[in-house]
Amino acid sequence: MAIDLRAAFENEPPTLDFIWPGFLAGTVGALVAPGATGKSFWALEAAMAIACSVAGGDLVGLAPSCAGRVVYFAGEDPEVALVRRIHAIGQHLNQQAREAIAENLVLESIMGKRLNVMDDRHLARITEFCEGARLIVLDTLSRIHDRDENSNGDMSRLVATLEHVATNTGASVLYLHHVSKGSAREGQTDQQQAARGASALIDNARWCGFVAKMTEEQAKILSDRTYDRQPIGNDRRGFFVRFGVSKQNYDATPLEQWYKRHDGGVLVPVELEAVKKERALHVVSGSDDERW
């Protein structure tokens, strides 16, 4: 249906409905990171934040405007690994939050099930199953299609298919994806074009977030110790990851957060400060005949 231009000119536009700051409801977004960084943990905790209708469920600090049903398809992990992950996260949630999340979150392992959204039968089943959801998470993108990841034509059609799912279910669709080896090697995993494969994967998405490991340089200049502000150091930097946004089409709200990895891999927000610089000791030298 064509937009009524006269009404658009004269009437106040509708308020944009964001899943979380910058990620518009009913659109497709991406979360990119190197392997074993924590993107699946971040995505699962974010899914729980959306699914939780009471206080205490937003571990990642996204402050979603409203709760809703979430469907999470996990393609890389077996059920036993997912259960362990849920249990670890649950240690940081109160009972009311656990109950609310259990009511609204559907988490299914699709590892080995050969889900293919480019197959019309699979697409129809996914669309029907996810109708009315607030958020759909696909972890990871490579597990849910059979097309050439390096082809812009194929990846444009894939993102368009995910947009079809979003439009017909009313949900936002978030897919998880790996970064390229080159961007990981060069320490550029927080850049918009860090994603592996064709540029259309990110160009055609409306939102893109990233999870990046702490670099050696960041470990030298940042501290999690408020009492003495000593550097995190190379031996502890593996516990810290940074979430940020490299692309958002409908909002300019900055969204960046450091997380510390806790038992079981759970990511919990942490405030980091600049390392306290030591005062340089000023040494005065004088000749033997000078008086002090």
C-alpha positions as CSV (number, residue, x, y, z in Angstrom):
1,M,0.0,0.0,0.0
2,A,1.3,3.4,-1.0
3,I,2.1,6.0,1.7
4,D,-0.5,8.8,2.1
5,L,1.8,11.7,1.4
6,R,-0.7,14.4,2.5
7,A,-1.3,12.7,5.8
8,A,2.4,12.3,6.3
9,F,3.0,16.0,5.6
10,E,0.2,17.2,8.0
11,N,0.1,14.7,10.9
12,E,2.6,13.9,13.6
13,P,4.6,10.8,12.5
14,P,4.3,7.6,14.6
15,T,6.8,7.0,17.3
16,L,9.6,4.6,16.3
17,D,9.4,1.4,18.2
18,F,12.9,0.2,19.2
19,I,13.7,-3.3,20.4
20,W,16.7,-1.7,22.2
21,P,18.3,1.7,21.4
22,G,18.9,1.9,17.6
23,F,17.4,-1.5,16.7
24,L,14.0,-0.8,15.1
25,A,11.2,-3.3,15.5
26,G,10.4,-5.2,12.4
27,T,13.9,-4.9,10.8
28,V,17.0,-7.0,10.4
29,G,20.1,-6.5,12.4
30,A,23.5,-8.3,12.8
31,L,25.8,-9.0,15.6
32,V,29.4,-9.7,14.5
33,A,32.4,-11.0,16.4
34,P,35.3,-13.4,16.1
35,G,34.8,-17.0,17.3
36,A,34.9,-17.6,21.0
37,T,34.5,-14.0,21.9
38,G,31.1,-14.2,23.7
39,K,28.7,-13.1,21.0
40,S,26.3,-16.1,21.7
41,F,26.4,-15.3,25.4
42,W,25.7,-11.6,24.7
43,A,22.8,-12.5,22.3
44,L,21.3,-14.9,24.8
45,E,21.4,-12.4,27.6
46,A,20.0,-9.8,25.3
47,A,17.2,-12.2,24.3
48,M,16.4,-12.7,28.0
49,A,16.3,-8.9,28.6
50,I,13.6,-8.6,25.9
51,A,11.7,-11.6,27.2
52,C,11.7,-10.5,30.8
53,S,8.6,-8.4,31.8
54,V,9.8,-7.7,35.3
55,A,12.8,-6.0,36.9
56,G,16.1,-7.9,37.1
57,G,16.3,-9.6,33.7
58,D,18.4,-7.0,31.8
59,L,21.9,-8.3,32.6
60,V,23.5,-6.6,29.5
61,G,22.1,-3.2,30.3
62,L,20.1,-2.6,27.1
63,A,17.1,-1.1,28.9
64,P,14.5,-2.3,26.4
65,S,11.3,-0.3,26.2
66,C,9.0,-3.3,26.4
67,A,9.0,-7.0,26.7
68,G,7.8,-9.7,24.3
69,R,8.1,-13.2,23.1
70,V,11.6,-14.1,21.8
71,V,12.6,-17.1,19.6
72,Y,16.2,-18.1,19.7
73,F,17.5,-20.7,17.1
74,A,20.9,-21.9,18.2
75,G,22.8,-23.6,15.3
76,E,26.2,-24.0,16.8
77,D,25.6,-25.6,20.2
78,P,23.9,-28.8,21.3
79,E,21.1,-28.8,23.9
80,V,23.4,-29.8,26.8
81,A,25.7,-26.8,26.2
82,L,22.7,-24.4,26.0
83,V,21.3,-25.8,29.3
84,R,24.6,-25.1,31.0
85,R,24.7,-21.6,29.6
86,I,21.1,-20.9,30.8
87,H,22.0,-22.3,34.3
88,A,25.1,-20.0,34.5
89,I,23.0,-16.9,33.5
90,G,20.3,-17.9,36.0
91,Q,22.7,-17.5,38.9
92,H,22.6,-13.7,38.2
93,L,18.8,-13.5,38.0
94,N,16.1,-13.3,40.7
95,Q,13.3,-15.8,40.8
96,Q,10.7,-13.4,39.3
97,A,13.0,-12.7,36.3
98,R,13.6,-16.4,35.8
99,E,9.9,-17.1,35.7
100,A,9.2,-14.2,33.3
101,I,12.0,-15.3,30.9
102,A,10.8,-18.9,31.0
103,E,7.4,-17.7,30.0
104,N,8.5,-15.6,27.0
105,L,11.7,-17.1,25.6
106,V,11.8,-20.1,23.3
107,L,15.3,-21.5,22.9
108,E,15.9,-24.4,20.5
109,S,19.0,-26.1,19.3
110,I,18.9,-26.5,15.5
111,M,22.4,-28.0,15.3
112,G,22.3,-30.8,12.7
113,K,18.8,-30.1,11.6
114,R,19.8,-28.4,8.4
115,L,17.5,-25.4,8.7
116,N,17.5,-23.5,5.4
117,V,15.5,-20.2,5.3
118,M,16.0,-20.1,1.5
119,D,13.8,-23.2,1.2
120,D,10.2,-22.1,0.9
121,R,8.9,-24.9,3.2
122,H,11.4,-24.1,6.0
123,L,10.6,-20.4,5.6
124,A,6.9,-20.9,5.9
125,R,7.4,-23.0,9.1
126,I,9.7,-20.4,10.7
127,T,7.3,-17.6,9.8
128,E,4.3,-19.4,11.3
129,F,6.2,-20.5,14.4
130,C,7.5,-17.0,15.1
131,E,4.3,-15.0,14.4
132,G,3.8,-12.3,17.0
133,A,7.4,-12.6,18.4
134,R,9.2,-9.4,19.5
135,L,12.6,-10.8,18.5
136,I,14.0,-13.7,16.5
137,V,17.7,-14.6,17.0
138,L,19.6,-16.7,14.4
139,D,22.8,-18.1,15.8
140,T,24.7,-18.2,13.5
141,L,23.9,-17.0,10.0
142,S,26.0,-19.6,8.3
143,R,23.9,-22.4,9.9
144,I,20.5,-21.3,8.3
145,H,21.2,-21.1,4.5
146,D,22.9,-22.8,1.6
147,R,24.0,-19.9,-0.5
148,D,27.4,-18.4,-1.3
149,E,28.5,-16.2,1.6
150,N,30.9,-14.2,-0.7
151,S,28.2,-13.4,-3.3
152,N,26.6,-10.0,-2.9
153,G,23.6,-11.2,-5.0
154,D,23.1,-14.3,-2.8
155,M,23.5,-12.4,0.4
156,S,21.2,-9.6,-0.7
157,R,18.5,-12.3,-1.3
158,L,19.3,-13.8,2.1
159,V,18.8,-10.5,3.9
160,A,15.7,-9.9,1.9
161,T,14.3,-13.3,3.0
162,L,15.0,-12.3,6.7
163,E,13.2,-9.0,6.0
164,H,10.3,-11.1,4.8
165,V,10.3,-13.0,8.1
166,A,10.4,-9.7,10.0
167,T,7.6,-8.2,8.0
168,N,5.3,-11.2,8.3
169,T,5.9,-11.9,12.0
170,G,6.3,-8.3,13.3
171,A,9.6,-9.3,14.9
172,S,13.0,-7.9,14.6
173,V,15.5,-10.5,13.3
174,L,19.0,-10.5,14.7
175,Y,21.5,-12.8,13.0
176,L,24.9,-13.6,14.5
177,H,27.9,-13.7,12.2
178,H,31.7,-14.1,12.3
179,V,34.2,-11.5,11.3
180,S,36.8,-12.0,8.5
181,K,40.2,-13.3,9.4
182,G,41.8,-10.1,8.1
183,S,39.7,-7.8,10.4
184,A,40.5,-10.1,13.3
185,R,44.2,-10.1,12.5
186,E,44.3,-6.3,12.1
187,G,42.3,-5.7,15.3
188,Q,39.4,-4.1,13.3
189,T,36.5,-6.2,14.5
190,D,34.6,-3.2,15.6
191,Q,34.4,-1.8,12.1
192,Q,31.2,-1.9,10.0
193,Q,32.8,-3.9,7.2
194,A,34.5,-6.4,9.6
195,A,32.0,-9.1,8.8
196,R,33.1,-12.1,6.9
197,G,31.8,-12.5,3.3
198,A,29.9,-10.2,1.0
199,S,29.4,-6.5,2.0
200,A,25.6,-6.8,1.4
201,L,25.3,-8.7,4.7
202,I,25.9,-5.5,6.6
203,D,25.0,-2.9,3.9
204,N,21.5,-4.4,3.7
205,A,21.0,-4.8,7.5
206,R,19.6,-1.8,9.4
207,W,21.6,-2.3,12.6
208,C,25.0,-3.9,13.3
209,G,26.5,-4.4,16.7
210,F,29.8,-6.0,17.6
211,V,31.6,-7.8,20.4
212,A,35.3,-7.3,20.5
213,K,38.1,-8.7,22.7
214,M,40.2,-6.4,24.8
215,T,43.4,-5.5,23.0
216,E,46.9,-5.5,24.7
217,E,46.9,-1.8,24.4
218,Q,43.5,-1.4,26.1
219,A,44.7,-3.7,28.9
220,K,47.6,-1.3,29.6
221,I,45.5,1.8,29.9
222,L,42.2,0.6,31.5
223,S,41.5,-0.6,35.0
224,D,38.6,-2.3,36.8
225,R,40.1,-1.5,40.2
226,T,38.6,1.7,41.5
227,Y,40.8,1.7,44.7
228,D,44.2,2.0,42.9
229,R,43.4,2.0,39.2
230,Q,46.1,-0.4,38.3
231,P,46.0,-1.7,34.7
232,I,44.1,-4.9,33.8
233,G,47.2,-6.3,32.2
234,N,47.7,-8.9,29.5
235,D,47.2,-11.9,31.8
236,R,43.6,-10.7,32.7
237,R,42.4,-9.1,29.5
238,G,40.8,-12.3,28.3
239,F,38.0,-11.7,30.9
240,F,36.9,-8.5,29.2
241,V,35.0,-7.8,26.0
242,R,33.5,-4.6,24.5
243,F,30.1,-4.3,22.9
244,G,29.3,-1.5,20.6
245,V,27.4,-0.4,17.5
246,S,29.0,0.1,14.1
247,K,25.8,0.8,12.2
248,Q,22.3,2.1,13.0
249,N,20.0,3.6,10.5
250,Y,17.2,5.0,12.6
251,D,18.8,6.5,15.8
252,A,22.1,8.1,16.8
253,T,22.0,7.0,20.4
254,P,25.6,5.9,21.4
255,L,25.6,2.4,22.9
256,E,28.9,1.0,24.1
257,Q,29.6,-1.2,27.1
258,W,32.5,-3.2,28.6
259,Y,31.7,-6.6,30.1
260,K,33.6,-8.9,32.4
261,R,33.3,-12.6,31.9
262,H,32.1,-14.4,35.0
263,D,31.8,-18.1,35.9
264,G,30.3,-20.2,33.1
265,G,31.0,-17.4,30.6
266,V,28.3,-15.0,31.7
267,L,28.9,-11.4,30.7
268,V,28.2,-8.7,33.3
269,P,28.6,-5.0,32.7
270,V,31.7,-3.4,34.2
271,E,32.9,0.2,34.5
272,L,36.5,0.7,33.4
273,E,38.6,3.7,34.2
274,A,41.8,5.1,32.8
275,V,44.9,3.8,34.6
276,K,46.2,6.1,37.3
277,K,49.4,7.7,36.0
278,E,52.3,7.6,38.4
279,R,53.8,10.9,39.2
280,A,57.3,11.2,37.9
281,L,59.9,11.5,40.6
282,H,61.8,14.8,40.1
283,V,65.4,14.3,41.0
284,V,67.6,17.4,41.6
285,S,71.3,17.0,41.2
286,G,73.8,19.4,42.5
287,S,77.6,19.8,42.9
288,D,79.3,18.8,46.1
289,D,79.8,22.4,47.2
290,E,76.2,23.3,46.9
291,R,74.3,23.8,50.2
292,W,71.0,21.9,50.7
